[in-house]
């Protein structure tokens, strides 16, 4: 033992002990601190790959790998929550001054209520909006209906009453609802979002190429060209609602932040429901999701060979899983094929979409040269996972891997998917349906559909 101590430094001994016992587990991070979570994930990724390499050689238990993988997935979710909270705090601390913000909010609200653009800074509008803001709080808290409210408050509320019933939510609350729903809806974060004041958004599209061009001499004949076939795409907005309930006793509690409660309850329900529709909705009284086109998807690469309204899919090469190579590595050529199939014009801004379970499966896979398929990097303090340099966005409504499943997509969703919002939220107070609870029927109108069928590619877990 003394000979060992004389011939080796303490650091060398510790390295040998670590190599024998494995690395010490990193401490649990503060789940409110994004930097601490990132450090934990990076450490776990390193440990998991060491364990996975050993498991692939039959020298370690794959359960350890799976447990680490599960922990990484959970920490990724915690990181997203912490980063969104930090971003909201940053936004809340900014602003252009109370007076300017009030003028902007009043103009936006009056534009919504009147159906025509209101001028920013109109003194009468600002005063009316301030009175409405105060009256709205009374409306929400007051037991019974609007007839029980004092006449001066009813008059103030008339500014924001909706002919279809209910009252428009004040701008500050509506803005916070929109931001919270954005935070909980990954499709909103990666897609193109447009706000309109009508019931539908329309734009032309070409159903055939038609137009051609080239080079000619000054006196050369110009060959005639076909006329492209042009259609009109219409994306209608559909009514989406949330119905949070609360007791009248809680409403009577002046310390309750009623507007904050409404925002929280609304974002939880609306964010979850709308994201499901953007992914797989059938378009009947709801948005049409991009996976609604999976049954008509084809393998044809050339745009001219695909009718407008059809997505291209790339087969994975095996039913329900990545096929294996002779050395035991996964044959993930379908991922490279998806990148190649996407036109270069759309690759800048392209990303992968899949649920967390599918990402966790890919996290354990290597290519033919022994490199892990999923990379990891930090960009402006945020942790990003990628495949071949393209970031991954988790859409939990996409299916797990299974026979013939469309569990992975790749594309530029800013170009490929369009979300349409009708301005404003509407609130109806319901103290009667489920006594002793008071319900709030909160409505917004949203639509969505694939806009560019060349900008999104699907991967099908099938042999062909």
Helices and strands as residue ranges (DSSP letters): H 2-7, H 10-21, H 34-56, H 62-92, H 98-114, H 123-141, G 146-148, H 151-157, G 158-160, E 167-168, H 171-184, H 186-190, E 192-196, E 200-206, E 230-236, E 238-247, H 248-252, H 258-280, G 290-296, G 303-305, E 312-315, E 323-324, E 330-331, H 333-341, H 344-347, E 351-354, H 356-363, E 374-379, E 382-387, E 390-394, E 408-411, H 413-416, E 417-430, E 437-450, E 456-460
